[in-house]
Amino acid sequence: MAYHTVNLPSIVLTTSGSPSTGNALTDLTDIYAISIIGPATLTGTVSIQVEPTSSGTTYATLQSGGVDVTVAAARAIVIAPFPYKQITLVSTATEDSPRTFRLAKTFLT
């Protein structure tokens, strides 16, 4: 078995609405781990929301040890293993400008 990493589409938090919500990545399959890199600047605290099915719409805030998992400005996080089929990001505030988060997945072959 070998590990391979490929880029996923970015998630962009928009400036409309409070809180700012990003586009969801759906139909995530064959993922062992997912990495998220935050933009240089953020207005609010950005949490990760996940959904365990490909067609569901009931996202839950991802926690680790009872604490919400967040993405900080100019920081990277890795979630492994990643058992979910959908992911999105939500800011606690309306972002001052669109914020782009870069994502990548690691999978086994």
BAFI-3210 file (N, C-alpha, C; in Angstrom, 3 decimals, decimal comma, padded with zeros to 6 digits):
// residues 109
n [1|2|3|4|5|6|7|8|9|10|11|12|13|14|15|16|17|18|19|20|21|22|23|24|25|26|27|28|29|30|31|32|33|34|35|36|37|38|39|40|41|42|43|44|45|46|47|48|49|50|51|52|53|54|55|56|57|58|59|60|61|62|63|64|65|66|67|68|69|70|71|72|73|74|75|76|77|78|79|80|81|82|83|84|85|86|87|88|89|90|91|92|93|94|95|96|97|98|99|100|101|102|103|104|105|106|107|108|109]
n.u [000,832|000,394|000,649|-001,035|-001,328|-003,605|-004,825|-007,884|-010,976|-011,095|-012,506|-014,557|-015,225|-017,887|-018,777|-021,306|-024,015|-024,381|-023,601|-020,631|-020,648|-019,141|-018,831|-019,903|-018,013|-018,741|-019,603|-017,230|-014,906|-012,872|-011,022|-008,401|-007,154|-007,578|-006,451|-006,429|-005,795|-005,646|-006,559|-004,551|-005,727|-008,441|-011,744|-013,587|-013,972|-013,339|-015,094|-015,240|-017,530|-019,188|-020,654|-021,949|-023,038|-023,505|-025,676|-026,942|-028,120|-027,678|-025,442|-022,780|-020,872|-017,462|-015,708|-013,023|-011,991|-014,070|-013,974|-014,558|-013,263|-011,195|-010,128|-007,363|-006,104|-003,694|-002,741|-002,350|-004,258|-004,740|-006,982|-007,399|-008,280|-010,565|-013,783|-016,026|-018,463|-019,026|-017,981|-017,787|-017,147|-017,594|-017,820|-017,767|-018,370|-019,297|-017,280|-014,767|-013,892|-013,953|-012,804|-010,411|-009,895|-007,522|-007,583|-006,600|-006,428|-005,504|-004,984|-005,153|-003,499]
n.v [-001,186|002,253|005,743|008,520|011,907|014,381|017,479|018,997|020,657|024,126|025,600|028,336|031,001|033,204|036,726|037,349|037,224|036,287|033,902|033,665|031,284|028,515|026,989|023,640|020,629|017,718|014,195|012,938|010,520|007,602|008,707|008,919|010,805|014,342|017,571|020,983|024,271|027,425|030,794|033,845|035,839|036,126|036,996|035,996|033,152|030,058|027,147|023,592|021,729|018,660|015,920|012,683|011,275|011,012|012,370|013,732|016,527|017,416|018,804|018,507|020,059|019,487|017,904|017,407|015,651|016,843|019,510|022,104|021,778|023,989|026,198|028,112|031,367|031,336|028,809|025,237|022,227|018,724|016,100|012,930|009,582|010,243|009,900|010,921|012,080|014,583|018,013|021,262|024,748|027,140|030,470|032,425|035,033|037,620|037,514|039,850|039,914|037,621|034,424|032,027|028,626|026,130|022,726|019,300|015,799|012,662|009,417|005,819|003,358]
n.w [000,000|-000,732|000,007|-001,381|-002,378|-003,363|-004,689|-003,622|-004,598|-003,684|-000,696|-000,402|001,645|001,696|001,515|002,093|004,333|007,765|009,964|007,825|005,265|003,677|000,390|000,005|-000,072|-001,687|-002,018|-001,232|-001,444|-000,909|000,872|003,116|004,746|005,270|004,454|005,470|004,629|005,985|004,945|004,730|006,306|008,588|009,596|011,469|013,747|012,384|011,886|011,310|009,474|009,082|007,236|007,319|005,145|001,551|000,508|002,513|004,549|007,037|008,685|011,061|013,620|013,652|016,214|018,553|021,250|022,660|021,972|019,632|016,346|014,697|012,022|011,743|010,760|008,202|008,904|008,990|009,101|009,746|009,242|010,268|010,744|007,982|007,962|006,663|004,186|003,233|003,512|004,938|005,673|008,294|009,327|012,319|011,994|009,624|006,904|005,863|003,241|000,433|001,475|000,856|001,271|001,055|000,134|000,485|-000,243|001,164|000,082|-000,011|-001,978]
ca.u [000,000|001,114|-000,143|-000,982|-002,020|-004,039|-005,600|-009,342|-011,426|-011,047|-013,751|-014,500|-016,214|-018,361|-018,971|-022,743|-024,593|-023,686|-022,179|-020,219|-020,633|-018,452|-019,399|-019,634|-017,443|-019,593|-019,183|-015,836|-014,713|-011,509|-010,143|-007,867|-006,930|-007,839|-005,744|-007,045|-004,890|-006,392|-006,026|-003,697|-006,528|-009,819|-012,484|-014,203|-013,453|-013,865|-015,248|-015,412|-018,767|-019,115|-021,880|-021,475|-023,602|-023,315|-026,862|-027,525|-028,011|-027,577|-024,032|-022,447|-019,568|-016,445|-015,056|-011,990|-011,881|-015,127|-013,711|-014,730|-012,052|-011,239|-009,023|-006,849|-005,488|-002,332|-002,376|-002,826|-004,653|-004,981|-007,980|-007,176|-008,931|-011,668|-014,866|-017,203|-018,675|-019,160|-017,341|-017,900|-016,581|-018,489|-017,193|-018,665|-018,637|-019,288|-015,908|-014,611|-013,740|-013,975|-011,644|-010,208|-009,201|-007,025|-007,752|-005,993|-006,780|-004,557|-005,693|-004,302|-003,651]
ca.v [000,000|003,522|006,951|009,522|013,143|015,215|018,648|019,033|022,030|025,009|026,079|029,792|031,662|034,414|037,903|037,553|036,454|036,151|033,748|033,339|029,845|028,138|025,965|022,301|019,607|016,543|012,939|012,661|009,074|007,057|009,618|008,498|012,033|015,583|018,714|022,277|025,394|028,664|031,977|034,697|036,664|035,721|037,910|035,223|031,823|029,162|025,759|022,585|020,977|017,433|015,133|011,330|010,669|011,790|013,146|014,355|017,975|017,694|018,912|018,623|020,664|018,499|018,104|016,480|015,772|017,714|020,892|022,336|021,870|025,227|026,473|029,454|032,078|030,953|027,570|024,014|021,124|017,445|015,262|011,543|009,278|011,117|008,983|011,681|012,199|015,997|018,944|022,690|025,600|028,215|031,495|033,014|036,420|037,882|037,796|041,147|039,624|036,165|033,722|030,751|027,592|025,087|021,385|018,165|014,515|011,564|008,156|004,627|002,518]
ca.w [000,000|-000,802|000,229|-002,446|-002,018|-004,485|-004,297|-003,761|-004,839|-002,515|-000,094|-000,325|002,499|001,037|002,375|002,328|005,430|009,036|009,694|006,462|005,037|002,451|-000,462|000,528|-000,935|-001,523|-002,638|-000,908|-001,304|-000,856|001,609|004,408|005,514|004,546|005,028|005,188|004,876|006,121|004,266|005,563|007,208|008,859|010,464|012,550|014,031|011,348|012,315|010,269|009,589|008,295|007,050|007,047|003,936|000,324|000,151|003,688|004,700|008,466|009,036|012,472|013,850|013,993|017,503|018,987|022,693|023,164|021,583|018,201|015,537|013,920|011,113|012,016|009,629|007,821|009,579|008,341|009,965|009,078|009,895|009,865|009,474|007,584|007,607|006,218|002,740|002,881|004,434|004,657|006,710|008,717|010,157|013,311|011,600|008,186|006,491|005,193|001,817|000,260|002,049|000,171|002,019|000,165|000,684|-000,216|000,357|001,091|-000,074|-000,108|-003,173]
c.u [000,875|000,141|000,053|-001,791|-002,356|-004,849|-007,090|-009,741|-011,349|-012,440|-013,592|-015,608|-016,594|-018,533|-020,441|-023,197|-023,733|-024,297|-021,890|-020,098|-019,948|-019,244|-019,022|-018,936|-018,204|-019,006|-017,703|-015,692|-013,222|-010,523|-009,706|-007,695|-007,238|-007,070|-006,436|-006,037|-005,708|-005,747|-005,227|-004,480|-007,922|-010,451|-013,025|-013,444|-014,126|-013,892|-015,492|-016,722|-018,721|-020,476|-021,440|-022,023|-023,378|-024,484|-027,487|-027,318|-027,900|-026,112|-023,876|-021,064|-018,595|-015,793|-013,968|-011,806|-012,895|-014,954|-013,885|-013,370|-012,195|-010,019|-008,595|-006,229|-004,046|-001,824|-002,967|-003,222|-004,850|-005,985|-007,783|-007,560|-010,101|-012,825|-016,099|-017,274|-018,805|-018,459|-017,623|-017,296|-017,558|-017,712|-018,216|-019,044|-018,742|-017,861|-015,851|-014,449|-013,771|-012,676|-011,553|-009,359|-008,789|-007,127|-007,023|-006,425|-005,625|-005,370|-004,680|-004,551|-002,966]
c.v [001,247|004,665|007,899|010,731|013,911|016,389|018,409|020,455|022,839|025,246|027,579|030,287|032,970|035,546|038,162|036,671|036,447|034,960|033,478|031,831|029,551|027,147|024,605|021,453|018,331|015,334|012,661|011,172|008,776|007,944|008,970|009,722|013,232|016,699|019,997|023,349|026,667|029,807|032,845|035,480|036,074|036,743|037,178|033,946|030,851|027,731|024,874|021,870|019,813|016,748|013,727|010,679|011,582|012,706|013,895|015,856|018,386|017,675|019,041|019,256|019,589|018,876|017,058|016,690|016,718|019,184|021,021|022,439|023,106|025,323|027,914|030,050|031,607|029,724|026,382|023,003|019,878|016,673|013,841|010,625|010,226|010,249|009,653|011,759|013,645|016,845|020,369|023,446|026,719|029,170|032,057|034,446|036,513|038,257|039,087|041,021|038,113|035,539|032,339|029,819|026,503|023,735|020,362|016,895|013,550|010,281|007,028|003,901|001,191]
c.w [000,000|-000,551|-000,948|-002,003|-003,285|-003,940|-004,499|-004,149|-003,541|-001,965|000,093|000,590|001,829|002,038|002,653|003,478|006,665|009,762|008,220|006,339|003,715|001,641|000,115|-000,518|-000,645|-002,251|-002,432|-000,641|-001,275|-000,092|002,916|005,313|004,634|005,244|004,571|005,561|004,872|005,358|005,244|006,608|007,361|009,790|011,679|012,826|013,067|011,854|011,108|010,528|008,612|008,258|006,639|005,779|002,732|000,016|001,318|003,736|006,168|008,874|010,551|012,587|014,316|015,316|017,705|020,484|023,295|022,818|020,068|017,506|014,654|013,022|011,356|010,756|009,447|008,568|008,817|009,399|009,102|009,911|009,369|011,020|009,218|007,091|007,011|004,700|002,277|003,944|003,982|005,825|007,020|009,615|011,127|012,969|010,089|007,800|005,677|003,683|001,661|000,783|001,432|001,028|001,033|000,857|-000,163|000,492|000,190|001,002|-000,243|-001,422|-002,963]
res [m|a|y|h|t|v|n|l|p|s|i|v|l|t|t|s|g|s|p|s|t|g|n|a|l|t|d|l|t|d|i|y|a|i|s|i|i|g|p|a|t|l|t|g|t|v|s|i|q|v|e|p|t|s|s|g|t|t|y|a|t|l|q|s|g|g|v|d|v|t|v|a|a|a|r|a|i|v|i|a|p|f|p|y|k|q|i|t|l|v|s|t|a|t|e|d|s|p|r|t|f|r|l|a|k|t|f|l|t]
***
